[in-house]
Every structure is written in C-alpha cells, then in structure tokens.
C-alpha cells in the first residue's frame, strides 16, 4: 500500500517526519504503520496512492568536500 501526505507532519509513534507530496510504502511487515494510515486519513494528514504529479525519474548529482 502506498500513501502520500497531504501536509507535513511529525509522527510521535515513529519519531519521524512525513513530507507532503512524497510517496511512502507500507510493506507487509509494517503492521504498526498499516494500522496508523487509516487514522492519518481520517485526520486529513494523508491520502492513499502516489502523488498526482510523479516525475519519471529524479537524479541528484554533485561534488564537494566536507570539513
């Protein structure tokens, strides 16, 4: 199952930030997450499915050094 946050929100249960417009996948072994998604839908935080405008492919490139 995939879901997409409608707005940014923080999950205390997972101590994790969910970002609007990104797609997240609930895997079969993620029962706790699967249980929370319907609650988040009811709260207006997420919707089922992937974002409406999905780019074909995203790439990041760069160079530099850290100090």
Wavefront OBJ file of the C-alpha trace (Angstrom):
o trace
v 0.000 0.000 0.000
v 1.250 3.481 -0.810
v 0.219 6.758 0.755
v 1.038 10.421 0.260
v 0.973 13.068 2.997
v -1.307 15.995 2.215
v 0.632 18.185 4.633
v 3.905 17.856 6.517
v 3.507 16.200 9.912
v 5.541 14.522 12.625
v 4.709 11.041 13.884
v 5.401 10.569 17.583
v 4.923 6.810 17.144
v 7.822 6.575 14.701
v 9.699 9.724 15.733
v 9.717 10.605 12.056
v 8.708 13.482 9.798
v 6.405 12.808 6.835
v 6.632 15.335 3.991
v 3.739 16.493 1.827
v 3.903 15.302 -1.760
v 6.284 12.395 -1.163
v 5.142 8.800 -1.566
v 5.581 6.256 1.222
v 5.113 2.481 1.029
v 3.638 0.277 3.736
v 5.309 -3.108 3.473
v 3.607 -6.311 4.703
v 5.851 -6.472 7.771
v 4.985 -2.855 8.765
v 1.752 -3.618 10.641
v 2.114 -0.650 13.011
v 2.342 1.723 10.040
v -0.541 -0.055 8.289
v -2.664 0.478 11.409
v -1.846 4.202 11.537
v -2.553 5.068 7.893
v -6.388 4.890 8.279
v -6.138 7.138 11.347
v -3.992 9.622 9.405
v -6.515 9.539 6.547
v -9.341 10.351 8.985
v -7.241 13.193 10.420
v -6.693 14.613 6.917
v -2.936 14.069 7.012
v -2.553 11.559 4.158
v -4.338 10.045 1.181
v -3.903 6.626 -0.374
v -1.855 6.343 -3.544
v 1.069 8.166 -5.059
v 1.386 11.911 -5.697
v -0.609 13.164 -8.674
v 2.435 14.592 -10.435
v 5.129 11.942 -10.277
v 8.345 12.701 -12.108
v 9.627 9.898 -14.286
v 12.972 9.845 -12.551
v 14.782 12.010 -10.048
v 18.556 12.286 -10.015
v 20.892 14.101 -7.684
v 24.499 14.794 -8.508
v 27.171 16.966 -7.049
v 30.662 17.204 -5.748
v 32.477 18.929 -2.961
v 34.173 18.258 0.304
v 33.267 18.484 3.933
v 35.442 19.844 6.649
l 1 2 3 4 5 6 7 8 9 10 11 12 13 14 15 16 17 18 19 20 21 22 23 24 25 26 27 28 29 30 31 32 33 34 35 36 37 38 39 40 41 42 43 44 45 46 47 48 49 50 51 52 53 54 55 56 57 58 59 60 61 62 63 64 65 66 67
